[in-house]
Amino acid sequence: MFRTSAVCVAVTTAVVFASSASASVTVFNNQALYNLATAGFVRAVEDFNDYSGSYTSPLIGTAGDITWSASSVDGFEAVNGGLSTALPGSMTIQFTGPAVFGVFGNFFGTDVSDNIVSGLVLVTLADGTGSLILVDDPNEFFGFVSTGQAISSIAVTANELAAGLPVLRASVDNLGFDYVPAPGAIALLGLAGLVGRRRR
């Protein structure tokens, strides 16, 4: 693992790149700050712990009220609670359901033997906002918050640092969604609050 100023430069570049692509998306690499920015939303997390082995594309699952659909050219491998493309290449994860305004997770690259490889990970949102991130730790947090339109998908591509080396398998873990609950769910929450007050 290498913790140098290069990481800070890459993250700063990512924020500047994101801001220039869309003024309504903010990139966070600090989970506490991301949590403050998304405090008013409902959160659901897909940790991929229920997945193991090989899967064809698309792979579809749910997290809370969100239905997600992951696609890649060659399918997926789920190992140790993470999801990677079966062969080197990119993945796209689309989500439907309530409007999602925050997406977060651990994004990284792995080789064909499931080893974590330091590299540059390009995370692109549905609105074209992109963040180029230097990742040498799969536990490093990155989050994206939109103050404009809802976020409908995220695409992940990983590349090794040295020129001429192959593209890595794009990998993700602990993929989280912060969203506005459906109107019916808001009504149920309000009703639950009223019932709680009446009992007192």
ChimeraX attribute file (.defattr): number of C-alpha atoms within 10 A of each C-alpha:
attribute: neighborCount
match mode: 1-to-1
recipient: residues
	/A:1	8
	/A:2	10
	/A:3	10
	/A:4	8
	/A:5	9
	/A:6	11
	/A:7	15
	/A:8	14
	/A:9	13
	/A:10	17
	/A:11	21
	/A:12	17
	/A:13	15
	/A:14	23
	/A:15	21
	/A:16	16
	/A:17	16
	/A:18	23
	/A:19	17
	/A:20	13
	/A:21	15
	/A:22	15
	/A:23	13
	/A:24	15
	/A:25	24
	/A:26	20
	/A:27	25
	/A:28	20
	/A:29	19
	/A:30	12
	/A:31	15
	/A:32	9
	/A:33	12
	/A:34	21
	/A:35	16
	/A:36	9
	/A:37	17
	/A:38	19
	/A:39	11
	/A:40	11
	/A:41	16
	/A:42	16
	/A:43	21
	/A:44	18
	/A:45	18
	/A:46	21
	/A:47	17
	/A:48	18
	/A:49	14
	/A:50	8
	/A:51	16
	/A:52	15
	/A:53	11
	/A:54	15
	/A:55	16
	/A:56	15
	/A:57	17
	/A:58	18
	/A:59	14
	/A:60	14
	/A:61	14
	/A:62	15
	/A:63	16
	/A:64	14
	/A:65	18
	/A:66	24
	/A:67	14
	/A:68	19
	/A:69	17
	/A:70	22
	/A:71	19
	/A:72	22
	/A:73	16
	/A:74	17
	/A:75	18
	/A:76	26
	/A:77	20
	/A:78	22
	/A:79	15
	/A:80	12
	/A:81	15
	/A:82	23
	/A:83	28
	/A:84	29
	/A:85	30
	/A:86	25
	/A:87	19
	/A:88	23
	/A:89	21
	/A:90	26
	/A:91	28
	/A:92	20
	/A:93	20
	/A:94	19
	/A:95	21
	/A:96	15
	/A:97	16
	/A:98	17
	/A:99	18
	/A:100	24
	/A:101	21
	/A:102	27
	/A:103	26
	/A:104	24
	/A:105	23
	/A:106	19
	/A:107	28
	/A:108	33
	/A:109	32
	/A:110	25
	/A:111	19
	/A:112	13
	/A:113	6
	/A:114	17
	/A:115	9
	/A:116	18
	/A:117	21
	/A:118	21
	/A:119	21
	/A:120	22
	/A:121	25
	/A:122	21
	/A:123	25
	/A:124	18
	/A:125	22
	/A:126	15
	/A:127	17
	/A:128	13
	/A:129	22
	/A:130	25
	/A:131	27
	/A:132	20
	/A:133	25
	/A:134	23
	/A:135	26
	/A:136	19
	/A:137	18
	/A:138	19
	/A:139	13
	/A:140	14
	/A:141	17
	/A:142	21
	/A:143	21
	/A:144	26
	/A:145	22
	/A:146	20
	/A:147	13
	/A:148	11
	/A:149	12
	/A:150	17
	/A:151	25
	/A:152	18
	/A:153	19
	/A:154	22
	/A:155	20
	/A:156	24
	/A:157	24
	/A:158	30
	/A:159	25
	/A:160	20
	/A:161	15
	/A:162	8
	/A:163	7
	/A:164	7
	/A:165	9
	/A:166	14
	/A:167	20
	/A:168	27
	/A:169	30
	/A:170	30
	/A:171	30
	/A:172	25
	/A:173	23
	/A:174	20
	/A:175	21
	/A:176	20
	/A:177	29
	/A:178	25
	/A:179	24
	/A:180	20
	/A:181	19
	/A:182	12
	/A:183	10
	/A:184	9
	/A:185	12
	/A:186	12
	/A:187	12
	/A:188	11
	/A:189	13
	/A:190	12
	/A:191	12
	/A:192	12
	/A:193	11
	/A:194	11
	/A:195	11
	/A:196	10
	/A:197	9
	/A:198	8
	/A:199	6
	/A:200	5
